[in-house]
Amino acid sequence: MTGIVAADIGGTHARFALATVAARRVTALGPAVMLRTAGYGDLATAWTEFAVDVVASAWSRVTSR
């Protein structure tokens, strides 16, 4: 299995989600993080926001145990 980030970048929203792929098929797809593209100057800035959100969410799960 391989972990990837799936992305759908459109004119209104950018959506990012973590996914697992095996044998060329998506075997798991996490919840999408949806960002309004107007709020970000470029893809790199939106990507950074997604990464911060994912890390914060993971950290929250770890520290709530």
N, C-alpha and C positions, 0 to 999 in steps of 0.2 A: 504494500500500500504506500501511496505517496500523498503527502499533504500539499495542498495548493490554495491559492486565493483566487476565487472566482470574482470577476468584476463585470459590471454592466455600466458603462459610462454613457450617459445621454445628455441631451441639452438642458434638461431640467434637474435631473438627479444622477448621482453616482452611487452605485450599490456595490458593496463588497461583502463577501462571505467566505469563511473557511470551508474547504471541502476535502474529502478523502477520495482518491481515485485508485482503483485496482482493476487490472485487466481492461484498461481503456474505458472504464465505466465509473461514474460517480457512485460511491457506495455510501457516502454520508455528506450532508450539506447543512452547515450551521445556519443560524439566523443571520439575515442580511442587516448590515449597517447601511442606512440610507442617508445620504448627505445631499443638500441642495447645491447644485453646481455654482449657482450665483454667489454663494458664500465663500468660494475658494478661487484664488487667482490662477491656479494651475493644477494639474493632476498630482504633482508631487505633494502639494499642500493637503489635498484631499486624502491622499494615501497616508500621509503622516497622521492625520486626524483618525483614520481608521485604525492604524497601528496603535496609537495611544489608547483608543477605546478598547481594543482587544486585550492589550496588556493590562489596563485598569480592571477589566472584567475578570481576567484570569487571576490577578492579584487579589481581587475581592473574594473570589472563591477560595483561594488558598488561606487567606487570613480569617475567613469566617468559620473555619473548622474548629 
